[in-house]
Amino acid sequence: MDILSYIQLSPIQIYFIIFTVLVASIVRGFNGFGFSATCISLISFILPAIEIVPIILILEISVSIFMIPYIWGHINWKFVLQILVGISIGSPIGLYLLKFLSPDIVHLSICGIVIFFVILQLQGYSNKKINKLPIKFLAGSLSGIINGLGTLGGMPISLFLLITRVPPIIIRGSLAAIFFIADAYVLNLSYVSGIVNSVVFYRALPLILILPIGVFIGNKFFVRSKEETYRQFVFYFLIIISIIGIIKVISNF
């Protein structure tokens, strides 16, 4: 039995996924988030969401490990723990809903909300007053639900940090720490709920080899960028990913 029979993908699908994972890991190395958003938006053209989510969870955990040398000294652990409280509540809800809600409707809703808030940001909107504990718990819960549904939980947290004008180096480090812990938690829940199986691991393990290359390239771009360049890149990245998601959903109708 050859490897293609184990992973249940055609050669063209494999090449497309490898390319997507490389691009996503470069984005992650630069942003501190966006790996899942990139993968889910592109790979969902060839695989259903319920098959993609567990693969991405394994890769998210792995890519976070590869980022440790670049972000360890720039993590706001207080913020991380506050957000994780909300995520721990929201993630089981998201995984439960994944089995019953239409993934297209969920994806469309998330993309629409993200575009709305990014447009506000591009107009110069910021609000440091929302940087309070109840809002952080709420943002974490929303992120957990979205992460369980489609591994797009980085979007609301990144928007929250950008709106409250947190420095990019702290955004990148804190997001990487949050989603290493959060995705390990969700992966465990996915295994218990039966979403993760042997095929998932056969598909994910070879892709792990690509991650350190992308993270290294992404970090090089980050080191050379200015704060405003970073923010602009993140804004337009979120818009592009959301538009791709909307096009994909509309094409399914």
Sequence and secondary structure as in RCSB ss.txt:
>XXXX:A:sequence
MDILSYIQLSPIQIYFIIFTVLVASIVRGFNGFGFSATCISLISFILPAIEIVPIILILEISVSIFMIPYIWGHI
NWKFVLQILVGISIGSPIGLYLLKFLSPDIVHLSICGIVIFFVILQLQGYSNKKINKLPIKFLAGSLSGIINGLG
TLGGMPISLFLLITRVPPIIIRGSLAAIFFIADAYVLNLSYVSGIVNSVVFYRALPLILILPIGVFIGNKFFVRS
KEETYRQFVFYFLIIISIIGIIKVISNF
>XXXX:A:secstr
  HHHHHT  HHHHHHHHHHHHHHHHHHHHHSS HHHHHHHHHTTTS HHHHHHHHHHHHHHHHHHHHHHHGGG 
 HHHHHHHHHHHHHHHHHHHHHHTTS HHHHHHHHHHHHHHHHHHHHTT   GGG SHHHHHHHHHHHHHHHHHH
S THHHHHHHHHHTT  HHHHHHHHHHHHHHHHHHHHHHHHHTT   HHHHHHHGGGGGGHHHHHHHHHHHHHH 
 HHHHHHHHHHHHHHHHHHHHHHHHHH 
